[in-house]
Amino acid sequence: MPRELHTLTSESVSEGHPDKVCDFIADSILDAYICQDPASHVACEVLCKNDIVVLAGEITSSGRVDHEEIARQAVREIGYVDRGEPFCADTLRVLQHISKQAGEIAQGVDPSKNANKEQGAGDQGMMFGYATSETPELMPLPIALAHRLTRGLAGDRRAGRYPWLRPDAKSQVTVVYDDGTPIGVSHVLVSTQHRPEVEQAEIREYVRTDLAPRVLGGWCTPDTQILVNPTGGFCQGGPSADCGVTGRKIIVDTYGGAAHHGGGAFSGKDPSKVDRSGAYFCRHVARELVKARLARKAEIQVAYAIGVARPLAVKVETFGTGDTRAARAFVETFDFRPAAIIERLELLRPIYRQITNYGHFGRPGLPWEA
């Protein structure tokens, strides 16, 4: 039979990307509330543009949090500290539009108020989790490599190895597959913000001879085409140049397009929101299924109704790579009720700002990866 070749391309963005700035502020606010009150209900949305940060959403908590100071500190940690730019931690303005969570939602989430005396799902919707044996971290190779590039850019910037690097950056990796197995990387794209005085030739040299070979290892070969700052320059970046909003990098946060996505974002949401906790648990279950060698690839879908604890449906897909019947029986042993997920993964902890960047999956130390 003829070989079946296909490609898959995934992208990653750095912590200085405008949308990720917003995600990091939102998760920093979430962690601050959970530190004081683990039962906090937080749905925080953020918009950044020029010198303005807008905070909006619904928060119900016994904690008392200085939103403005947390936002400034988050921006400072990312590296936007240049007073010559509109978006700077010390000079930005913070506008706040935050109210309490609607009583009808609280009635469904709070076990003491729920008609079934169980913690119901914080919203309706469907969530997906995915795992594949093609990498040691059980993640699709394209997104894993794309994250290595942006994480490498951030590491080099923070270490001062290349002083002209700035916080905003993106990467993109195209992997060639042969009958479902990755066999090579055909294209790498890196766009990194930089100081105006550096020559593009120096940036290309850095990416092609240092960054890409170092972080991609054997996947970077002489046949790999590497594109760097294709527009010819990237001096204007971050929220000073582009508007950022929470929840716009959901494919970057998950599987880089290799699997389905339910549409719900993660950042700024406490674990009563199944958009977050349900997706984390689906990843955990898919990962355990692949680890048990019941399939080489697995995708789990769960669907919830708001205020109802038990899922409406759980679907298992193994893509012809394993024993589907055994996989379904395996998944049926897991408890998908929100309270059970929160307890099993210990989600009422301030762990979320450390997860914001470079993917929510495939990283050591996370409870759903354990």
Secondary structure, 3 states (H helix, E strand, C coil): CCCCEEEEEEEEECCCCHHHHHHHHHHHHHHHHHHHCCCCEEEEEEEEECCEEEEEEEEECCCCCCHHHHHHHHHHHHCCCCCCCCCCCCCCEEEEEEECCCHHHHHHHCCCCCCCCCCCECCCEEEEEEEECCCCCCCCHHHHHHHHHHHHHHHHHHHCCCCCEEEEEEEEEEEEEECCEEEEEEEEEEEEEECCCCCHHHHHHHHHHHHHHHHHHHHCCCCCEEEECCCCCCCCCHHHCCCEECCCCHHHHCCCCCCCCCCCCCCCECCCCHHHHHHHHHHHHHHHHHHCCCECEEEEEEEECECCCCCCEEEEECCCCECHHHHHHHHCCCCCCHHHHHHHHCCCCCCCCCCCCCCCCCCCCCHHHC
